[in-house]
Amino acid sequence: MPTIRKRKTKKGIVYDIQVKIKEFATQKYIYKTTTWRPAENMHSKQEAKACVKFAEQFEKTMFNLYSADKLPTINYNIKVVDYAQIWLQRIHKDYSLNYYEMSIRSVEWICLHLGGYKVTNVTPYIIQSFYDELDKATYTTTIVYAKPTSREVMTKKNIKYKGFRYTYKLNSSSLANAMKGKNISLEYAQKMADILEVKVESIFSVESTTKLYSAHYLDKIKRATRCIFAMAKRQLLVEQNYAFANYVSYGRRTKRIIRYLDDKQAKQILKF
């Protein structure tokens, strides 16, 4: 049974997962760890369920890797979802924690689209379809800021900054932003509206926008895909790395904006 510990970081909630495995070679118990970060806008129940599923899959992968009843051999039937976890363990061992955490998110995308395939059955067409879907993927951002009439409502209800801060224990920085008309989270705005007993839309402007993921963000996922199949090639699981540029197009790329001096600016620099 995996041990799961929830902790809060600067980048949000993270779950530390640890499993206890009896290693076949030494017959001693060893501990393997990983981390899991929930997707944005996940409800608490969804978050808990997804974390347990991830932890169970991680435990299964580690058991198959270290507790086999025979010496490790190439498993030609291994699926991408399992092989990606083995790659993650290599990343955890050889690279920084920051890169490892970024790789976890990339692997979630990869497993969502390719996880059910056997590593040996993945073709250039399958990977290209995955990349094309990534380029079309969108997310929703919500901008929430106080309306000018919000202060009138607060005055009418006789609840101002100190009331929100000390009576209802609301976060001071978000409260300050709300009072200044700056962007705050919808969840925080809802708390203020509930305290004032009004609808959130009556005192806050809520604007939702759907955007494409940045090319830079998608490049990380595509890079992780290449690395996973590069390891599979090194371990003779596949003959070719079909995630490589020789077989697929990487699609949407980050546009590099080159800033340069005009004649007038260049002359000013020469003058100084």
N, C-alpha and C positions, 0 to 999 in steps of 0.2 A: 504494500500500500504506500503510494507516494506521500511524502510530507510536503505540505504546501504552506508557505508563509507569505502573507500580504504585507507589503511595505510601501511607503510613500516616498517618491523621489521628486527632484525638481522638474522632471519631465512627466510626472504623473504616477499613477499606481503601477506597481510591478509585483509579480508573484515569483518568489523563489521556490523552486521545486527540487526536492532531493529524493533519490531512490537508493535502496540498499540491495546490492547484488552480490551473489556468491560467484566469484571468478573461477572459471573452470581450471585454468592453468595452475593456480596456487591453492585453490579450495579455501580461500579466505574471503571474508566479506569486504566489499569496497563500496564507497559512496560516490554516486555521480549526481551532479547538480546542473541545473539550467535555470533560465528565467523566462517568464512569459508576460507580455504586456497586452492588456485588453485593447480592442479597437475603440475608436472614438465613438461616443454616444451609445455605448453599451449599457443596458440596464443591469442592475446588480445581480439579478437572477440569471440573466444571459451570461454575464461575466463569470459567475461562479461555475455554471454548467460548462462553458467553453474551457475554462481553466482546468477543471477536472478531466475533461476529455483529452486535452493536450498532455496533462501529467500522465494519464494512463497510457497514452501512445508513446510517450518518452520512456516510461518504465518498460513497456513491451520491447521497444527498440534496444534499450540497454541490456535487457535480459537475453535477447537473441544474439547480441554482440559479444557478451562476456560470459554467459552461463550455458553456452551450447554444450551438448553431451558429446561433442567431438571437436577436433581442432578446427579453427576457423577456416572456411573455404569460401570461394566466390559463390554467392547466391544469385543465380541468374534470374530468379523469380522475384527479387526484391522490388518493391514499389518505390516510386519517387518519394512518397510521404515518409517512408522509413529511412531511405538512403539520405534524405535531406537532414534528418536528425543526426546521422553519423557524421555528415559534413559539418554540422553545427558544433558537434563535440570537438572536432579538429580545430575549428575557428576559436572555440573557447580556450583551447589549450595553447594555441600558437599566437593569437592576436590580442589586441586590447579589448577591455570590457565594452567600450563604446562601440567598437566595430562589431563585436559579438551581438550586442543588443540591436543594432541596425540590421544585422543579418537575420535575427529572429523574425522581425517584421517582414523582411523580404521572403523568407521561407514560408510564412503564412500565405502570402500571395501565390507563391509557386505551388504549394500544396492544394490551394483552393482550385487551381486550374489543371495542374498536372499530377496531383497526388495519387490518383487512382491508377495511373499507368505504370506498367513495369518499366524500369529504367531502360531495359534492352529493347522495348517496343516504341520508345519515343523517337519520332521522325522529325526532319526539318519542317514538314508541314504542320505538325502538332505544335512545335515551338513557335513557328511564325504566327499561327493562329492565337497563341497565348500572348505574344508581343502585340499583335493587332488589338486584342481585347484590352490590354493594358493602356494603349494609347487612347482608347475611347472611354476609359474609366473616369468617373466624376465623383466629387464629394460636395457636400453642402456646407457653406459657412453662414452663420447667423450673426448679424450686427444688431446689437441692442443698446439704445441710449435713451436717456430721460427726455421727455417732452417738456417744453417750457411750462406747461400747466401742472407738472408734477409737484412743484413746490407749493402750489395753491392747495392741492390735495393733502399734502403733508401738514400744512398749516391748519387746515380744516379739521384734520384728525388729531392735531396737536402732537404729532410725532416728528421730530427732527433728527439731526445727526446723532446727538447724544442718546436719544431714545433707541434708535436702530443699533447703535454701537454697544451701549452698556445694558440696556433693558433686554434687547433681543439677541445680543451677542453676535452681531453680524461682523464679517471681516472688514477691517478698517480701510485697507487699500482699495478694495472693490467698492466700498461705500463712498469713499472720497471720489473715485472715478464717476460713480453714479451721480453724485451731487454736482460734479463739474460738467456733466453731459457727455462724458467719454464712454467708449464702448465697454460693456460688461457682459457677463454670460447670461443666457436666458434663464438658467437655473437660479442665479442670484436675483435677477429681476423679479422672478416669480415669488421668491421669498419676501421681497419688499412689498409686492402687490398683496400677498396674503396677509401681511401684518396690517396693511392699510385697508384691507377688506375691499379691494377693487380688482377689476380685471387688469391683467398685465398690460394689455393693449391701450388702456385708458391713460396710463402715465408713462409708458415706454413705447418708442418706435422700434418695431421688430422687422428687420429686412433680411430675407434669406436669399442667398445667391448660389447657384450651382456652377462649379468650376471643374476644369480638367486638372488632373494631377500634373505637377510640373515635370518637364522632361528630365530634370536633374533627379527628382525622386524616383521616376521610373527607371532611370539608368542604373540605380542601385539594385533594383530587383532583377534587371536583365543581367547585370554583372554577376550577381549571386547565382543565377541560372547557369551562366557560363562556367563558373567556378565549380559548381556541383558536378556538371557533366565532364569537366576537365579532370576531376578526381576519379570519376568513373572510368575515364579513358586510361589514366595512370594505373588503375587497379585492374585493367584488362576486362572490365565489365562490359564496355562498349568499344567498338573499333574506332569510331570517330566522335568528336564533340560537335554535335549538330546544333548547338547553341552558338557556335562560332560564326564570325562574319562571312566566312566562305559559303555558308549554307542558308543564312537568314538575313533579313534586313532589320536593322535596329529601330527603324521608324523615326518618330518625332525626336528631333535633337534640340539641345539647348542652343539658342542663338547667341553668339558672342558679339557683344556690342563693343566696338573699339573706339575709345575716346582719344582724340588727338588735338593738338594745338593748331589754330588757324594762323595765318600770316601775322596778324596783329599781335596775338599772344606770344608767338615765337620771337617777334621783335622786342616785346617787353622783357622777356627773359634774357635776351642777349644784352639789352640795355643794362640790366641789373648785374 
